[in-house]
Amino acid sequence: MVLINWAGFREDAEKKAGYTTIRLGNRKLMQRDPYMGRMIRLAGADYLDRQHFAEILERTKAEAEKQQPL
């Protein structure tokens, strides 16, 4: 139940900010990767397939971890 509420809150917050990080999020919004915040899909463009989305997340997560201070 908490996860459902959190996902809805996240989706609402992202909509207000004008983007989504959710793979199948609001298609009318641009999509950004959740780790580096880079645009990965233009607003209105087709959704990224699961494999391509996973590859982007893997790369950006690794890059974000490198940039974290120890």
N, C-alpha and C positions, 0 to 999 in steps of 0.2 A: 504494500500500500504506500509506503514512503517513497519507493522508487517511482511509482506512477505519479505521485504528486510532484516529485522533484523534476521528472521529465516534462510535465506540463508547465511548471514554473520556468524551466530552462527554455522551452520552446517559446513561451510568451516573452521572456526577456530578450531572446534573440530577435524575435519579430519586431519588437520595439526598437532594437538597435539596427534593424534593416538587413540582417543576414541570418544564416543558419549554419550550424556545424553538423547537423544530423543528416545522415546519408539520404534518407528519404524525407527530409524536412520540407518545409514550404518551398515549392518549386518556383514561386514568384520572387523569392529572395535569392541574392547571390549566396554562394556557399563558400565558407572559409574552413580551413583545417583548424581543429580545436587546439593544436599545440603552438603553432606559430602565427596563426591568424591570417595566413595568406589566402587570397581568393583562389579557389580551385574549380569553381563552376559559375558561369554568369547567370544572373537572374533570368528565368524563363528557359534556360537550356535544359537539355535532357539530363536526367539523373546519371551520376557516375555508376558504372556497374560495381558490384561488390568487390571484385578482385582489384580493380583500379583504385577504388576508395581505400581499401586495406593497404595497398602499396604506398599510397600517399601518406596515410597515417603512420605507417612504420617508419618511413623516411623522416617525417617531420617530428615524430616523437624522439627519434634518435638525435636529431639536430637540437631539439629543445633541451634534452638531457645533457648534451655536450656544453651548452651555454649556461647551465646552472652552476652557480658558485659552489664550491665544496666546503 
